[in-house]
Amino acid sequence: MKWLHNQPNHPAYAFFDVDNTLITIKSMFSFLEYLWSEDPELFQKSEEYRSELNRMIETKQPRENINEFYYSIFQGISVNRINELSHQWYLKARKTPNFFIEPVVDILNRHKDAGHGVILVSGSALPLLLPLAKELNVDGVISAPLEKIEGHYTGRLVSEPSIGQGKAKYIKRLLSDLQQDPSLCYAYGDDVSDIPMLKTVGQAAMINPTKESTEICDVFGWNLIQAA
């Protein structure tokens, strides 16, 4: 679920959603298209999967349910293979024009300059997020808790998705482990599903807010950042 490579010795932490907050692409769906193009066997069985995934999206199923179903395509694929494909995918995706939402990356870097710990929080899988985390030199990642058995993914999650309330749960657990005061921490998101995450900290901001999220931010006194 989480990857930490720096010592947790920070006066505060800043948590950043990834898709549409730090980067302009949907990492999970971008990777899915790449996965199908690189693995013919997966492509052969993808039509039924694709139809169900599209149905869930079109009927506005809960994002947590979509997230769980998404990872069923990983069933039986080796961890090493996903790691390899994720690295190759990132090198390609990184070339997307305006890949980064630069104003938010600037905010992230200001947190680092202030000595704050920086954690990425996403429903994406850790292999997809690690190249980004390393490029941005952040302290850690909270990601989808994928189940692995004997070096292969099962297509299941071992705990709830890191979406919505799941994000809040994992952030609270991490801050408790670090004995960190949540009121001193920061969070940044772009979607109403990020609201539970934003509510876990003392200072929160919504990136490129919609009318709905603007009204919610006004209620809680959160910052609004236009970064398009």
JOWOZI-V22604 format. One record per residue. N is the residue number from 1. PSI is psi in whole degrees, 0 to 359 (999 if undefined). D_FIRST is the distance of its C-alpha to the first C-alpha in whole Angstrom. Layout:
BEGIN
N;PSI;D_FIRST  N;PSI;D_FIRST
END
This chain:
BEGIN
1;316;0  2;149;4  3;120;7  4;126;10  5;351;13  6;157;16  7;133;17  8;69;16  9;64;20  10;148;21  11;340;23  12;166;21  13;147;17  14;127;17  15;129;15  16;123;15  17;163;15  18;292;15  19;128;18  20;8;21  21;308;20  22;327;20  23;158;21  24;357;23  25;161;22  26;103;20  27;316;17  28;316;16  29;328;20  30;317;21  31;324;19  32;316;20  33;320;24  34;319;23  35;314;22  36;322;25  37;334;27  38;345;26  39;95;26  40;325;29  41;319;28  42;321;25  43;324;28  44;329;30  45;13;28  46;338;27  47;315;29  48;317;29  49;313;25  50;318;26  51;316;28  52;319;26  53;315;24  54;322;26  55;317;28  56;321;25  57;314;25  58;326;28  59;8;29  60;48;26  61;155;24  62;140;21  63;330;18  64;320;16  65;319;18  66;319;18  67;316;15  68;316;14  69;322;18  70;315;17  71;355;14  72;338;17  73;342;19  74;350;16  75;126;18  76;354;20  77;138;19  78;150;18  79;319;15  80;322;17  81;317;19  82;321;16  83;316;15  84;312;19  85;324;20  86;318;17  87;315;19  88;319;22  89;316;21  90;319;20  91;323;23  92;312;25  93;327;23  94;339;24  95;358;27  96;132;27  97;137;30  98;42;28  99;315;25  100;146;24  101;91;25  102;319;27  103;327;27  104;324;24  105;323;23  106;319;26  107;315;24  108;315;21  109;328;24  110;324;26  111;317;23  112;318;22  113;330;26  114;358;26  115;12;24  116;148;21  117;145;17  118;128;16  119;130;12  120;141;11  121;118;10  122;155;10  123;355;10  124;164;10  125;151;9  126;317;8  127;329;11  128;329;13  129;336;12  130;316;12  131;322;16  132;315;16  133;320;14  134;321;16  135;320;19  136;352;19  137;52;18  138;173;15  139;335;14  140;173;10  141;134;8  142;121;5  143;180;5  144;129;6  145;78;5  146;140;8  147;135;10  148;134;12  149;124;15  150;45;18  151;10;16  152;149;16  153;143;14  154;347;16  155;6;15  156;164;13  157;146;10  158;349;10  159;184;9  160;153;11  161;152;10  162;61;9  163;144;12  164;238;15  165;333;15  166;319;11  167;313;11  168;317;13  169;313;12  170;326;8  171;315;11  172;319;13  173;317;11  174;315;10  175;325;14  176;316;15  177;324;14  178;357;15  179;46;19  180;138;19  181;116;21  182;331;20  183;342;23  184;357;23  185;171;20  186;155;20  187;146;18  188;130;19  189;177;19  190;353;21  191;156;21  192;336;22  193;346;19  194;356;18  195;315;20  196;321;18  197;314;16  198;328;19  199;349;21  200;347;18  201;172;20  202;332;23  203;121;24  204;158;23  205;146;24  206;130;24  207;131;24  208;60;27  209;146;28  210;176;30  211;319;32  212;312;30  213;331;28  214;316;30  215;320;32  216;318;29  217;323;28  218;322;32  219;317;31  220;353;29  221;28;30  222;157;27  223;151;28  224;127;29  225;115;28  226;112;30  227;14;29  228;999;30
END
